[in-house]
Amino acid sequence: HSEREKYEGQLASLIDANRKQCDELKECHQKHAALQHFISQKDDEMVKRENKVSAEYETMKKNLTSELDTSKSLNAINTIKINHLEAQLKNLEETSGLKYEKLHKEHTAAISRNNYLEVQVKSLEKKIDELAKQIQEQKKLMEKISNLSSKNEKLEEIIND
């Protein structure tokens, strides 16, 4: 009689332990589903963020390229003007001191404008290089996210097994 009670007690404690394990397993499944949902949301956010950054980069690149082209055009025009003014200066040197001084001032101003535009061109080229570096960093981050995502899938397979 007491032997039977002993086995019934053991059976009851095994059933209780089994219920606890079932509850823990249900909790693990719930946590796993929540984690899956969270990861899916983060993946969607990263895709949106990457598309936004890419679009912003393209817009900035177009704008900077346009500014660079404009600066180069102005630079070429100013170079032509400088060459023209230098030719005029040579012709006028013999004829008039006052005219020479005026043209000399214009020449100096044109050189200053040209130098300023050259600085602008270098600055724009530097900005384009910086944007290219930022895009490379974004690509590295996206690779890391992709690696983490594949590691997560492997962890899910291990959890499911």
N, CA and C atoms as an extended XYZ file, in Angstrom:
483
Properties=species:S:1:pos:R:3:atomname:S:1:resname:S:1:resid:I:1 pbc="F F F"
N         0.837       -1.212        0.000 N   HIS     1
C         0.000        0.000        0.000 CA  HIS     1
C         0.867        1.254        0.000 C   HIS     1
N         1.876        1.288        0.877 N   SER     2
C         2.754        2.463        0.927 CA  SER     2
C         3.644        2.532       -0.313 C   SER     2
N         3.933        1.379       -0.908 N   GLU     3
C         4.706        1.332       -2.151 CA  GLU     3
C         3.940        2.038       -3.271 C   GLU     3
N         2.632        1.779       -3.341 N   ARG     4
C         1.770        2.404       -4.338 CA  ARG     4
C         1.731        3.921       -4.141 C   ARG     4
N         1.595        4.361       -2.888 N   GLU     5
C         1.582        5.804       -2.590 CA  GLU     5
C         2.903        6.440       -3.011 C   GLU     5
N         3.992        5.711       -2.781 N   LYS     6
C         5.329        6.204       -3.155 CA  LYS     6
C         5.391        6.432       -4.676 C   LYS     6
N         4.914        5.418       -5.471 N   TYR     7
C         4.922        5.546       -6.929 CA  TYR     7
C         3.970        6.641       -7.416 C   TYR     7
N         2.825        6.754       -6.777 N   GLU     8
C         1.873        7.807       -7.144 CA  GLU     8
C         2.483        9.190       -6.894 C   GLU     8
N         3.193        9.308       -5.781 N   GLY     9
C         3.872       10.577       -5.468 CA  GLY     9
C         4.933       10.911       -6.502 C   GLY     9
N         5.718        9.888       -6.878 N   GLN    10
C         6.745       10.087       -7.895 CA  GLN    10
C         6.111       10.471       -9.242 C   GLN    10
N         5.009        9.777       -9.581 N   LEU    11
C         4.304       10.050      -10.827 CA  LEU    11
C         3.754       11.481      -10.824 C   LEU    11
N         3.191       11.906       -9.700 N   ALA    12
C         2.652       13.269       -9.593 CA  ALA    12
C         3.766       14.298       -9.746 C   ALA    12
N         4.943       14.053       -9.146 N   SER    13
C         6.034       15.018       -9.270 CA  SER    13
C         6.583       15.035      -10.698 C   SER    13
N         6.601       13.871      -11.379 N   LEU    14
C         7.029       13.823      -12.782 CA  LEU    14
C         6.046       14.590      -13.668 C   LEU    14
N         4.740       14.413      -13.415 N   ILE    15
C         3.714       15.122      -14.184 CA  ILE    15
C         3.870       16.635      -13.967 C   ILE    15
N         4.100       17.029      -12.719 N   ASP    16
C         4.283       18.459      -12.395 CA  ASP    16
C         5.521       19.018      -13.109 C   ASP    16
N         6.622       18.264      -13.074 N   ALA    17
C         7.852       18.710      -13.751 CA  ALA    17
C         7.616       18.818      -15.256 C   ALA    17
N         6.856       17.856      -15.816 N   ASN    18
C         6.531       17.866      -17.244 CA  ASN    18
C         5.702       19.107      -17.601 C   ASN    18
N         4.721       19.467      -16.751 N   ARG    19
C         3.907       20.663      -16.985 CA  ARG    19
C         4.779       21.931      -16.993 C   ARG    19
N         5.701       21.979      -16.013 N   LYS    20
C         6.604       23.146      -15.951 CA  LYS    20
C         7.436       23.255      -17.233 C   LYS    20
N         7.942       22.106      -17.706 N   GLN    21
C         8.727       22.115      -18.944 CA  GLN    21
C         7.868       22.549      -20.126 C   GLN    21
N         6.612       22.080      -20.163 N   CYS    22
C         5.701       22.493      -21.236 CA  CYS    22
C         5.468       24.006      -21.187 C   CYS    22
N         5.260       24.543      -19.987 N   ASP    23
C         5.064       25.992      -19.842 CA  ASP    23
C         6.305       26.755      -20.307 C   ASP    23
N         7.486       26.255      -19.909 N   GLU    24
C         8.738       26.909      -20.325 CA  GLU    24
C         8.882       26.868      -21.846 C   GLU    24
N         8.513       25.724      -22.449 N   LEU    25
C         8.603       25.589      -23.899 CA  LEU    25
C         7.651       26.561      -24.592 C   LEU    25
N         6.411       26.689      -24.071 N   LYS    26
C         5.457       27.648      -24.637 CA  LYS    26
C         6.014       29.070      -24.548 C   LYS    26
N         6.615       29.393      -23.390 N   GLU    27
C         7.204       30.726      -23.195 CA  GLU    27
C         8.349       30.962      -24.193 C   GLU    27
N         9.172       29.930      -24.405 N   CYS    28
C        10.267       30.034      -25.382 CA  CYS    28
C         9.718       30.284      -26.782 C   CYS    28
N         8.648       29.551      -27.145 N   HIS    29
C         8.039       29.744      -28.462 CA  HIS    29
C         7.487       31.161      -28.602 C   HIS    29
N         6.867       31.680      -27.537 N   GLN    30
C         6.334       33.044      -27.582 CA  GLN    30
C         7.469       34.061      -27.752 C   GLN    30
N         8.544       33.866      -26.967 N   LYS    31
C         9.694       34.768      -27.079 CA  LYS    31
C        10.303       34.695      -28.481 C   LYS    31
N        10.376       33.484      -29.009 N   HIS    32
C        10.922       33.296      -30.356 CA  HIS    32
C        10.075       34.021      -31.394 C   HIS    32
N         8.752       33.894      -31.279 N   ALA    33
C         7.855       34.578      -32.231 CA  ALA    33
C         8.015       36.097      -32.116 C   ALA    33
N         8.125       36.587      -30.873 N   ALA    34
C         8.310       38.035      -30.671 CA  ALA    34
C         9.641       38.486      -31.273 C   ALA    34
N        10.675       37.674      -31.090 N   LEU    35
C        11.995       37.994      -31.647 CA  LEU    35
C        11.946       38.006      -33.175 C   LEU    35
N        11.241       37.017      -33.753 N   GLN    36
C        11.076       36.974      -35.205 CA  GLN    36
C        10.410       38.255      -35.712 C   GLN    36
N         9.352       38.665      -35.033 N   HIS    37
C         8.618       39.876      -35.420 CA  HIS    37
C         9.530       41.102      -35.326 C   HIS    37
N        10.274       41.194      -34.222 N   PHE    38
C        11.192       42.321      -34.002 CA  PHE    38
C        12.250       42.367      -35.110 C   PHE    38
N        12.838       41.214      -35.425 N   ILE    39
C        13.886       41.155      -36.456 CA  ILE    39
C        13.304       41.549      -37.815 C   ILE    39
N        12.097       41.069      -38.101 N   SER    40
C        11.447       41.413      -39.369 CA  SER    40
C        11.228       42.923      -39.468 C   SER    40
N        10.779       43.524      -38.368 N   GLN    41
C        10.585       44.986      -38.356 CA  GLN    41
C        11.912       45.706      -38.581 C   GLN    41
N        12.959       45.243      -37.897 N   LYS    42
C        14.274       45.888      -38.026 CA  LYS    42
C        14.797       45.752      -39.459 C   LYS    42
N        14.591       44.567      -40.062 N   ASP    43
C        15.009       44.382      -41.456 CA  ASP    43
C        14.287       45.374      -42.362 C   ASP    43
N        12.961       45.519      -42.165 N   ASP    44
C        12.178       46.474      -42.967 CA  ASP    44
C        12.694       47.892      -42.766 C   ASP    44
N        12.968       48.245      -41.506 N   GLU    45
C        13.479       49.600      -41.211 CA  GLU    45
C        14.815       49.828      -41.897 C   GLU    45
N        15.690       48.825      -41.869 N   MET    46
C        17.009       48.993      -42.480 CA  MET    46
C        16.894       49.153      -43.998 C   MET    46
N        15.990       48.395      -44.611 N   VAL    47
C        15.791       48.532      -46.062 CA  VAL    47
C        15.292       49.937      -46.385 C   VAL    47
N        14.314       50.420      -45.593 N   LYS    48
C        13.799       51.777      -45.812 CA  LYS    48
C        14.915       52.808      -45.617 C   LYS    48
N        15.698       52.629      -44.542 N   ARG    49
C        16.775       53.575      -44.248 CA  ARG    49
C        17.818       53.555      -45.364 C   ARG    49
N        18.159       52.355      -45.838 N   GLU    50
C        19.145       52.247      -46.910 CA  GLU    50
C        18.632       52.928      -48.179 C   GLU    50
N        17.348       52.722      -48.502 N   ASN    51
C        16.780       53.359      -49.700 CA  ASN    51
C        16.785       54.873      -49.554 C   ASN    51
N        16.456       55.362      -48.350 N   LYS    52
C        16.432       56.805      -48.102 CA  LYS    52
C        17.838       57.392      -48.249 C   LYS    52
N        18.814       56.729      -47.608 N   VAL    53
C        20.203       57.208      -47.676 CA  VAL    53
C        20.701       57.183      -49.117 C   VAL    53
N        20.351       56.120      -49.832 N   SER    54
C        20.782       55.996      -51.221 CA  SER    54
C        20.181       57.116      -52.077 C   SER    54
N        18.894       57.395      -51.852 N   ALA    55
C        18.243       58.473      -52.615 CA  ALA    55
C        18.859       59.827      -52.270 C   ALA    55
N        19.117       60.040      -50.968 N   GLU    56
C        19.741       61.306      -50.557 CA  GLU    56
C        21.122       61.445      -51.172 C   GLU    56
N        21.860       60.340      -51.179 N   TYR    57
C        23.196       60.365      -51.763 CA  TYR    57
C        23.135       60.727      -53.245 C   TYR    57
N        22.207       60.085      -53.965 N   GLU    58
C        22.084       60.361      -55.402 CA  GLU    58
C        21.726       61.824      -55.656 C   GLU    58
N        20.809       62.355      -54.848 N   THR    59
C        20.416       63.761      -55.001 CA  THR    59
C        21.612       64.675      -54.737 C   THR    59
N        22.314       64.417      -53.611 N   MET    60
C        23.480       65.250      -53.282 CA  MET    60
C        24.554       65.131      -54.356 C   MET    60
N        24.736       63.902      -54.854 N   LYS    61
C        25.754       63.685      -55.884 CA  LYS    61
C        25.397       64.471      -57.147 C   LYS    61
N        24.109       64.421      -57.543 N   LYS    62
C        23.667       65.181      -58.728 CA  LYS    62
C        23.884       66.678      -58.521 C   LYS    62
N        23.484       67.168      -57.331 N   ASN    63
C        23.643       68.602      -57.044 CA  ASN    63
C        25.113       69.010      -57.057 C   ASN    63
N        25.947       68.210      -56.389 N   LEU    64
C        27.372       68.551      -56.336 CA  LEU    64
C        28.021       68.442      -57.714 C   LEU    64
N        27.607       67.441      -58.477 N   THR    65
C        28.143       67.297      -59.832 CA  THR    65
C        27.735       68.491      -60.691 C   THR    65
N        26.499       68.927      -60.534 N   SER    66
C        26.010       70.100      -61.271 CA  SER    66
C        26.808       71.348      -60.867 C   SER    66
N        26.992       71.511      -59.539 N   GLU    67
C        27.780       72.666      -59.066 CA  GLU    67
C        29.205       72.595      -59.597 C   GLU    67
N        29.761       71.377      -59.592 N   LEU    68
C        31.126       71.195      -60.073 CA  LEU    68
C        31.219       71.547      -61.554 C   LEU    68
N        30.245       71.075      -62.345 N   ASP    69
C        30.232       71.393      -63.781 CA  ASP    69
C        30.108       72.899      -64.012 C   ASP    69
N        29.224       73.535      -63.238 N   THR    70
C        29.049       74.992      -63.353 CA  THR    70
C        30.356       75.704      -63.017 C   THR    70
N        30.995       75.269      -61.917 N   SER    71
C        32.256       75.893      -61.518 CA  SER    71
C        33.337       75.704      -62.580 C   SER    71
N        33.370       74.501      -63.153 N   LYS    72
C        34.372       74.251      -64.201 CA  LYS    72
C        34.104       75.124      -65.425 C   LYS    72
N        32.816       75.277      -65.774 N   SER    73
C        32.457       76.135      -66.918 CA  SER    73
C        32.861       77.577      -66.648 C   SER    73
N        32.510       78.067      -65.449 N   LEU    74
C        32.885       79.442      -65.089 CA  LEU    74
C        34.401       79.606      -65.074 C   LEU    74
N        35.076       78.568      -64.595 N   ASN    75
C        36.529       78.598      -64.559 CA  ASN    75
C        37.091       78.710      -65.977 C   ASN    75
N        36.530       77.930      -66.901 N   ALA    76
C        36.992       77.984      -68.295 CA  ALA    76
C        36.717       79.358      -68.909 C   ALA    76
N        35.514       79.886      -68.638 N   ILE    77
C        35.161       81.224      -69.144 CA  ILE    77
C        36.127       82.272      -68.587 C   ILE    77
N        36.397       82.181      -67.287 N   ASN    78
C        37.320       83.143      -66.670 CA  ASN    78
C        38.731       83.009      -67.222 C   ASN    78
N        39.138       81.789      -67.527 N   THR    79
C        40.461       81.584      -68.124 CA  THR    79
C        40.532       82.275      -69.485 C   THR    79
N        39.453       82.115      -70.268 N   ILE    80
C        39.393       82.792      -71.581 CA  ILE    80
C        39.443       84.309      -71.381 C   ILE    80
N        38.655       84.802      -70.401 N   LYS    81
C        38.659       86.247      -70.119 CA  LYS    81
C        40.046       86.719      -69.705 C   LYS    81
N        40.711       85.946      -68.850 N   ILE    82
C        42.058       86.321      -68.398 CA  ILE    82
C        43.016       86.395      -69.594 C   ILE    82
N        42.951       85.382      -70.451 N   ASN    83
C        43.828       85.381      -71.630 CA  ASN    83
C        43.539       86.585      -72.529 C   ASN    83
N        42.252       86.884      -72.700 N   HIS    84
C        41.853       88.044      -73.511 CA  HIS    84
C        42.372       89.337      -72.879 C   HIS    84
N        42.183       89.461      -71.555 N   LEU    85
C        42.645       90.670      -70.861 CA  LEU    85
C        44.171       90.807      -70.936 C   LEU    85
N        44.865       89.679      -70.824 N   GLU    86
C        46.330       89.742      -70.926 CA  GLU    86
C        46.758       90.222      -72.314 C   GLU    86
N        46.055       89.757      -73.337 N   ALA    87
C        46.365       90.201      -74.709 CA  ALA    87
C        46.078       91.696      -74.850 C   ALA    87
N        44.935       92.141      -74.292 N   GLN    88
C        44.608       93.569      -74.340 CA  GLN    88
C        45.650       94.393      -73.592 C   GLN    88
N        46.073       93.868      -72.438 N   LEU    89
C        47.086       94.586      -71.663 CA  LEU    89
C        48.360       94.813      -72.478 C   LEU    89
N        48.784       93.789      -73.168 N   LYS    90
C        50.007       93.916      -73.971 CA  LYS    90
C        49.849       94.996      -75.050 C   LYS    90
N        48.653       95.041      -75.669 N   ASN    91
C        48.416       96.040      -76.721 CA  ASN    91
C        48.329       97.457      -76.146 C   ASN    91
N        47.754       97.576      -74.960 N   LEU    92
C        47.521       98.897      -74.388 CA  LEU    92
C        48.705       99.461      -73.602 C   LEU    92
N        49.634       98.577      -73.266 N   GLU    93
C        50.777       99.046      -72.472 CA  GLU    93
C        51.454      100.252      -73.126 C   GLU    93
N        51.545      100.223      -74.453 N   GLU    94
C        52.230      101.318      -75.159 CA  GLU    94
C        51.343      102.550      -75.300 C   GLU    94
N        50.019      102.417      -75.262 N   THR    95
C        49.148      103.551      -75.590 CA  THR    95
C        48.722      104.384      -74.386 C   THR    95
N        48.344      103.744      -73.289 N   SER    96
C        47.772      104.580      -72.227 CA  SER    96
C        48.042      103.999      -70.852 C   SER    96
N        48.615      104.831      -70.001 N   GLY    97
C        48.898      104.421      -68.620 CA  GLY    97
C        47.627      104.200      -67.814 C   GLY    97
N        46.619      105.115      -67.991 N   LEU    98
C        45.375      104.991      -67.220 CA  LEU    98
C        44.593      103.742      -67.618 C   LEU    98
N        44.495      103.535      -68.945 N   LYS    99
C        43.772      102.346      -69.418 CA  LYS    99
C        44.456      101.081      -68.913 C   LYS    99
N        45.778      101.102      -68.919 N   TYR   100
C        46.545       99.952      -68.442 CA  TYR   100
C        46.211       99.646      -66.976 C   TYR   100
N        46.170      100.693      -66.144 N   GLU   101
C        45.890      100.466      -64.723 CA  GLU   101
C        44.496       99.867      -64.513 C   GLU   101
N        43.529      100.392      -65.262 N   LYS   102
C        42.159       99.877      -65.144 CA  LYS   102
C        42.113       98.394      -65.543 C   LYS   102
N        42.719       98.066      -66.694 N   LEU   103
C        42.728       96.676      -67.149 CA  LEU   103
C        43.507       95.786      -66.174 C   LEU   103
N        44.542       96.332      -65.573 N   HIS   104
C        45.320       95.565      -64.607 CA  HIS   104
C        44.449       95.190      -63.397 C   HIS   104
N        43.624       96.146      -62.948 N   LYS   105
C        42.713       95.868      -61.836 CA  LYS   105
C        41.693       94.791      -62.213 C   LYS   105
N        41.135       94.890      -63.412 N   GLU   106
C        40.179       93.884      -63.888 CA  GLU   106
C        40.851       92.509      -63.985 C   GLU   106
N        42.067       92.531      -64.472 N   HIS   107
C        42.840       91.297      -64.596 CA  HIS   107
C        43.047       90.663      -63.218 C   HIS   107
N        43.424       91.475      -62.257 N   THR   108
C        43.638       90.984      -60.886 CA  THR   108
C        42.336       90.440      -60.304 C   THR   108
N        41.238       91.141      -60.545 N   ALA   109
C        39.925       90.676      -60.051 CA  ALA   109
C        39.543       89.355      -60.709 C   ALA   109
N        39.802       89.245      -62.013 N   ALA   110
C        39.482       87.999      -62.721 CA  ALA   110
C        40.315       86.845      -62.179 C   ALA   110
N        41.585       87.117      -61.895 N   ILE   111
C        42.447       86.073      -61.311 CA  ILE   111
C        41.913       85.668      -59.936 C   ILE   111
N        41.496       86.649      -59.146 N   SER   112
C        40.928       86.352      -57.822 CA  SER   112
C        39.681       85.484      -57.947 C   SER   112
N        38.794       85.868      -58.887 N   ARG   113
C        37.582       85.060      -59.104 CA  ARG   113
C        37.953       83.650      -59.549 C   ARG   113
N        38.922       83.557      -60.421 N   ASN   114
C        39.369       82.251      -60.915 CA  ASN   114
C        39.925       81.413      -59.761 C   ASN   114
N        40.746       82.026      -58.927 N   ASN   115
C        41.305       81.312      -57.769 CA  ASN   115
C        40.192       80.852      -56.838 C   ASN   115
N        39.219       81.733      -56.623 N   TYR   116
C        38.070       81.388      -55.765 CA  TYR   116
C        37.314       80.187      -56.337 C   TYR   116
N        37.089       80.195      -57.646 N   LEU   117
C        36.375       79.076      -58.280 CA  LEU   117
C        37.190       77.786      -58.206 C   LEU   117
N        38.507       77.909      -58.323 N   GLU   118
C        39.344       76.709      -58.193 CA  GLU   118
C        39.221       76.123      -56.790 C   GLU   118
N        39.181       76.983      -55.776 N   VAL   119
C        38.993       76.517      -54.391 CA  VAL   119
C        37.627       75.844      -54.264 C   VAL   119
N        36.600       76.431      -54.887 N   GLN   120
C        35.250       75.832      -54.841 CA  GLN   120
C        35.247       74.454      -55.498 C   GLN   120
N        35.910       74.338      -56.633 N   VAL   121
C        35.969       73.057      -57.344 CA  VAL   121
C        36.627       72.011      -56.446 C   VAL   121
N        37.743       72.368      -55.811 N   LYS   122
C        38.431       71.416      -54.923 CA  LYS   122
C        37.530       71.039      -53.755 C   LYS   122
N        36.828       72.000      -53.204 N   SER   123
C        35.913       71.735      -52.082 CA  SER   123
C        34.806       70.779      -52.498 C   SER   123
N        34.238       70.996      -53.691 N   LEU   124
C        33.163       70.113      -54.178 CA  LEU   124
C        33.693       68.707      -54.432 C   LEU   124
N        34.903       68.619      -54.976 N   GLU   125
C        35.483       67.291      -55.201 CA  GLU   125
C        35.700       66.570      -53.875 C   GLU   125
N        36.113       67.308      -52.855 N   LYS   126
C        36.309       66.729      -51.522 CA  LYS   126
C        34.979       66.236      -50.950 C   LYS   126
N        33.909       67.020      -51.136 N   LYS   127
C        32.581       66.609      -50.653 CA  LYS   127
C        32.121       65.331      -51.342 C   LYS   127
N        32.372       65.229      -52.639 N   ILE   128
C        31.983       64.023      -53.378 CA  ILE   128
C        32.751       62.811      -52.827 C   ILE   128
N        34.054       62.991      -52.558 N   ASP   129
C        34.850       61.900      -51.968 CA  ASP   129
C        34.297       61.496      -50.610 C   ASP   129
N        33.917       62.469      -49.797 N   GLU   130
C        33.353       62.176      -48.476 CA  GLU   130
C        32.041       61.408      -48.603 C   GLU   130
N        31.219       61.803      -49.566 N   LEU   131
C        29.951       61.070      -49.784 CA  LEU   131
C        30.233       59.623      -50.185 C   LEU   131
N        31.223       59.431      -51.036 N   ALA   132
C        31.562       58.068      -51.461 CA  ALA   132
C        31.999       57.237      -50.252 C   ALA   132
N        32.788       57.837      -49.343 N   LYS   133
C        33.202       57.121      -48.131 CA  LYS   133
C        31.996       56.774      -47.266 C   LYS   133
N        31.059       57.712      -47.134 N   GLN   134
C        29.855       57.457      -46.333 CA  GLN   134
C        29.053       56.307      -46.916 C   GLN   134
N        28.947       56.252      -48.235 N   ILE   135
C        28.203       55.162      -48.884 CA  ILE   135
C        28.912       53.832      -48.606 C   ILE   135
N        30.258       53.821      -48.667 N   GLN   136
C        30.994       52.592      -48.358 CA  GLN   136
C        30.715       52.143      -46.929 C   GLN   136
N        30.691       53.089      -45.992 N   GLU   137
C        30.385       52.747      -44.599 CA  GLU   137
C        28.977       52.192      -44.480 C   GLU   137
N        28.014       52.795      -45.185 N   GLN   138
C        26.624       52.287      -45.167 CA  GLN   138
C        26.588       50.853      -45.698 C   GLN   138
N        27.343       50.587      -46.785 N   LYS   139
C        27.360       49.236      -47.358 CA  LYS   139
C        27.934       48.240      -46.347 C   LYS   139
N        29.009       48.646      -45.618 N   LYS   140
C        29.592       47.759      -44.609 CA  LYS   140
C        28.578       47.461      -43.504 C   LYS   140
N        27.841       48.498      -43.084 N   LEU   141
C        26.810       48.292      -42.064 CA  LEU   141
C        25.737       47.335      -42.556 C   LEU   141
N        25.334       47.472      -43.810 N   MET   142
C        24.309       46.590      -44.359 CA  MET   142
C        24.826       45.152      -44.421 C   MET   142
N        26.127       44.959      -44.732 N   GLU   143
C        26.704       43.620      -44.727 CA  GLU   143
C        26.675       43.032      -43.323 C   GLU   143
N        27.035       43.842      -42.325 N   LYS   144
C        26.993       43.369      -40.938 CA  LYS   144
C        25.577       42.962      -40.555 C   LYS   144
N        24.598       43.748      -40.953 N   ILE   145
C        23.191       43.444      -40.647 CA  ILE   145
C        22.796       42.146      -41.327 C   ILE   145
N        23.225       41.969      -42.566 N   SER   146
C        22.920       40.746      -43.306 CA  SER   146
C        23.558       39.547      -42.607 C   SER   146
N        24.813       39.705      -42.161 N   ASN   147
C        25.496       38.622      -41.441 CA  ASN   147
C        24.759       38.285      -40.158 C   ASN   147
N        24.345       39.310      -39.409 N   LEU   148
C        23.601       39.075      -38.167 CA  LEU   148
C        22.285       38.372      -38.463 C   LEU   148
N        21.642       38.742      -39.541 N   SER   149
C        20.367       38.131      -39.922 CA  SER   149
C        20.568       36.653      -40.230 C   SER   149
N        21.648       36.313      -40.971 N   SER   150
C        21.883       34.896      -41.290 CA  SER   150
C        22.277       34.132      -40.034 C   SER   150
N        23.031       34.754      -39.118 N   LYS   151
C        23.345       34.098      -37.838 CA  LYS   151
C        22.068       33.851      -37.053 C   LYS   151
N        21.150       34.785      -37.098 N   ASN   152
C        19.876       34.635      -36.398 CA  ASN   152
C        19.091       33.466      -36.977 C   ASN   152
N        19.103       33.335      -38.322 N   GLU   153
C        18.399       32.223      -38.950 CA  GLU   153
C        19.001       30.890      -38.498 C   GLU   153
N        20.334       30.839      -38.390 N   LYS   154
C        20.979       29.614      -37.906 CA  LYS   154
C        20.564       29.325      -36.465 C   LYS   154
N        20.500       30.376      -35.634 N   LEU   155
C        20.055       30.195      -34.250 CA  LEU   155
C        18.624       29.692      -34.209 C   LEU   155
N        17.774       30.215      -35.101 N   GLU   156
C        16.382       29.755      -35.161 CA  GLU   156
C        16.323       28.283      -35.515 C   GLU   156
N        17.174       27.860      -36.479 N   GLU   157
C        17.189       26.460      -36.858 CA  GLU   157
C        17.604       25.595      -35.664 C   GLU   157
N        18.586       26.061      -34.908 N   ILE   158
C        19.033       25.310      -33.724 CA  ILE   158
C        17.904       25.256      -32.690 C   ILE   158
N        17.228       26.382      -32.477 N   ILE   159
C        16.110       26.427      -31.508 CA  ILE   159
C        14.987       25.504      -31.962 C   ILE   159
N        14.673       25.527      -33.253 N   ASN   160
C        13.582       24.697      -33.785 CA  ASN   160
C        13.937       23.213      -33.726 C   ASN   160
N        15.209       22.895      -33.901 N   ASP   161
C        15.644       21.488      -33.819 CA  ASP   161
C        15.563       21.026      -32.377 C   ASP   161
